[in-house]
């Protein structure tokens, strides 16, 4: 038998809280922290970050320790410290980018689909939430998460390098100025594809399938188009190629796989198209019918 | 409190609300109608979730579909008919979340979530995930989220759906407490007549997107009090049967037994009529309709909206 309160205290003061978009985004971030998948990716990123920190320190030792001079010559051939090395801080030779894509598919696939599954979107819109607040909140989560993950991969090695060796360290002093915009563009690309895919799905699991389907499907399509038409610029259809291209382009790696123009057009198209799909699929009328 | 004129809402080619005009004051308003009659559409329109294709209206003094829709929704609570719960969160977490979304600060929302969950009788279970809750508990979480920001008006869409008799009684007790203790007006959409009869002091009957009848429950009860069964000694002749309409609306009648709704509440009228028309009235039995009979009559067209007030 439930115990009921005698009554409720007086009405609280309203309109003192955060903007609805921030409340929604914060709820999604908090939920992720308690999920097993969130813990798994947290461990994977922490391990990668630790590995990277050790790598930067080893590079410093090879440079400065006379006992390791012989090894340094070898290391200079293997571990180049030019633009490719800088770009690899946010790609880890493709490992981090692949892990990020898997993470946005696993976690981001449910960002809208979970609301569809639990049928809470009409209830969200029954509160002072406009469709653009909802989309902004989901976008903030979907793009903010990969960005927040990439940020320590840029800042920690850079900080270590600056502390240990100053401006002559293995990481350029200007690396964050190049890598943070790259991370932002990659995150926008990942976030918008996740939003669109998740809005098409009715469950988080289906959302995962949609993200992978879109990314791998477009990758296959671009490979076919690229080779059959002999147009390397068509690689810009491929979200995987785009996410790998931005760090290279911004760091000035010689011979990037995609040029500036195809990368810009491809990224802009994906961001606009998938955000449009998500906006259409999350209108209040869609939430009701 | 709620006012709308010639409201029309369409889903593509389907007209869900067809020229609905109504004025409703504070209190508990029962919204009755069969499935698909337009109850949920009306609630969603009042919430600003659906835009009227025609007509206009206002809720709590704010225009429907206008730029103030968001402000209006912070003053309204909504308990949907279906399960709209975040299954992987505790009742406390989600009620606090809905409170914040309504405009409360994080601290206020947390305090209020405790209070409102205690109010609906979920104090001890509030930290458990709702996926493990019974139907009655789930309904109470939905009610709690609708009340967390202390709205001036709350829309309850089929709040007793799926509840056993005991759970239903408790839910209706809560609805009455919401009105009585918190002073919040309630719109109770239901197809269960007993629920509306128990809680409402105003009634709106909807069918096929149109208002079939509306008015105060008091007025309705007075109108029901005018219905009598008249038994005459002999069957009435054609002229007498024709003249019986002077008393009021003849709902049913044959072989000297007539079911009449009098135009006035004075029960001596039938006797005077019998004397004037040479008939012998041997029995006058008050036949107070149950609400379900009124609904059936309203839906079959025998209960015009202008009959609403006694």
Interface residues (C-beta under 8 A of the other chain):
Chain A: X2 X3 X4 X5 X7 X8 X9 X10 X11 X12 X13 X14 X15 X16 X17 X18 X20 X23 X24 X27 X31 X35 X118 X119 X120 X122 X123 X124 X125 X126 X127 X128 X129 X130 X284 X285 X287 X288 X289
Chain B: X11 X44 X47 X49 X50 X70 X71 X73 X74 X76 X78 X80 X82 X83 X84 X85 X86 X87 X88 X89 X97 X98 X100 X101 X102 X103 X104 X105 X106 X108 X109 X111 X112 X115 X116 X118 X119 X120 X121 X122 X123 X124 X140 X145 X147 X149 X150 X170 X174 X177 X181 X182
